[in-house]
């Protein structure tokens, strides 16, 4: 991070000093985590539903913080002399990040969409090369976006920021903080309906990123997605479309899944291979290609960067343990990403059973039951061998799967992850392929680790590799 003077913190946040300060000292880091406090840092205490970061100010100072922000409704007896008093610490963090971002005349790439944001962010980061700041993990909210921007310094050539939402107005606010010059819209699907209401509410919210772009900026939009095409029609900035049809500005034809990942022909000529599972990642790769081309990267450099790409943790990551294939896509879930993950499981070459471990899909509002029952029908129609559903709507998932032909002894529902760990539905067998997919709060990685431990005890030599079961769909 480029150092920030104390006076600039006051100016950016509108804060008031709680006590006298000698001179105009600088801070060299900003943190919200009292367990990780670099020397000469600014601590930003965050109030959440389960904790109040103001309780950890003393700990932050003991670990090296120079100053802290403090909400103005904090008990005066708890306010230290080296505090900066602000109305709201989260808003002040955003204000400071907005000011810091204005110090740099470099491309800022904002990425939003219903699915694929983190994967596109990582792919774009890989394509753009060194000296590029990018969001850690899924730092895409009112805390994560500012912390990403605050990492920029004089060596930064570009910044890639993931921007998420689950309520109206969030993307517009975060776009005002990040002030992106390039916006990427991966897709628009029926997600976060609890906060956004309908697909049209999702459209309006996602479009806010592109509407915030400057006249000389560019919107990179998925031409394969119907709702994205609707949004493109009303944009005033330059639009670069991407997709798998030749009417897109950046297109890749003949997309297909391979044993290593995915591949397609860029403009029908240049083979692009990416070692990541799931044919839906073709669109994600094309978004990164479009960003790289717009920012002046050479096509061959983009191709080579994608060939070296490593997917983020718990996003279609594949591991072979004891002759069992484990596909971990448990970071998040919505109806569209569930469909894509199940298709990948069924497509996968398998010598044993295909086992789908599916957790709850959150934030679907009054459509929750409908989408979970649809999921059960999807599993049955695709020919998955075993279904293990977890969460409050698990019963509806398995009921629909049985109704459409799965045998009752091949399905199981658990109300919670704790119940599933206490009474596992199935154990791995050599030759199996297991998929773990669910919303983040389901913590399905715990169940994946349980299966991994048991798989590690198996003998992979028990697998008959001469038998291939690549197409198991029901007629």
C-alpha positions, 0 to 999 in steps of 0.5 A: 500500500502507498503510505497515507498521511494522517491529515489525508485520513481525516480529509477523506473520512470526514473524521475528527481526532479524539486527541492531539497528534504530533506532526502529520504521521503516515500509516502503511497499512489498513486492517479490519482484523485485530489478529493481523495488524502490521506496524504503523497501520490503521485499524478499522473496527467493524460491527457485525451481527455477532461481534463488535470490532471496537472491543478489539482496539486495545489488542490492535494497538498491542500488535502494532496499530498506530491509529484506529477509526471509532464510530461516533456512538461509542462510549467515550470512556472506550475511545483512545486518544489516537482514534479518529471519530467517524459516523460509521466505520464501514462507510469511512473505510469506503471513503478512504478507499475512494480517495486512495483510488483517485491517487492512481491513473491506472485501469481498474477492472470491476467484475460482477455477475450472478456466477463466475465472478471470482473465477473471472477475477483470477483469470483476468489477474493471470492474463494481465500479469505482474504488478496487478492488485486483485481481490483476495478470495471473494473480497467483493463487499463493502469491506473487501472492495475497499481493502483491495483498493487500499493495496494499490501503490506506485508500482501497481499497473492495474487493479482487478476488483470483484463486486458482489451484492445481495441487496439493491444499491450495493453495486452502485455504491461499490462502483462509486468507491472503485470508480472502474474504467473497465466493467465485466458482467459475467451473466445475470441469473435468478440469484439473491432473489431474497434481496433483489426480488425478481430477475429484473431486480437482478438485472438492474443491480448488475447493470449499475456497474456498467452504468458507472463506467466513464465515457472512455471506459468499456463494458465487457458483457456476456453475449451468450446470456439473454439478460446481458444482451438486454442490458447491452442495449441501454449502455452509453459506454463502449461495449465489448461482447464475448461469447461462443457465437460469431456475432460476439466481438470476442468469440470462441467456437467449438467449446468443449470439455477435455480431460484437462479442463476446457478448450475452444478456438479463439476467433475460430483460429487460435486454440485456447486451453484452460486447466479448469473443469466445467464447460461453463468456464469457456465464457469465463475465460472469454471474459478474461480474454476480452479484458486482456485484449482491450488493455493491450495484451498480446493474444499469445501472451493471453493464451499462455497465461490461461494455459497456466491458470490454477482455479481458486479453491473450492471452485471445480477443483479436482483431486484423485484420492485412493481411486476416487475423484473428488470435485469440490465446487462448494464455495457457493451455489445457485440454480445455474451453477448447480446445473453446470456442476451436475453436468460436469459430474455426469460428463466425467469419465467414471468407473464407479458411482457418480455421487452428488453431495448437494447443499442448500442454495441460499437467498432464493426468497419465495422461490426456494422450494421450487428451485430445490425441487427442480434440482432433485429432478435435474439430478434424476434426469442426468443419471447421477447414481447417488444423491446426498442432499443437505439443508432445510430443503433437502427433503424436497430435493430427494423427494423429486429425485425419487419421484422421477426414478431414483431408488430410495436407497440411493438418496439421503437427506440431512437437515444440517451438515452436523447431522451429515457428519454424524451419520454419513449417507454413503462412503467412497468406493474406488472408481467413484466420482464425488461432487460437493456443491452448495452455498458457502454457509453450508460448509460442505468442505467439512464433508468433503474432508471426511470423504477424502480421509476415507478415500485415502484409505482405499486401494486405487488398484481395485479400480477396473480402469478398462471399464468406462462409464462416460454416459449414464443419462437416463433415457 
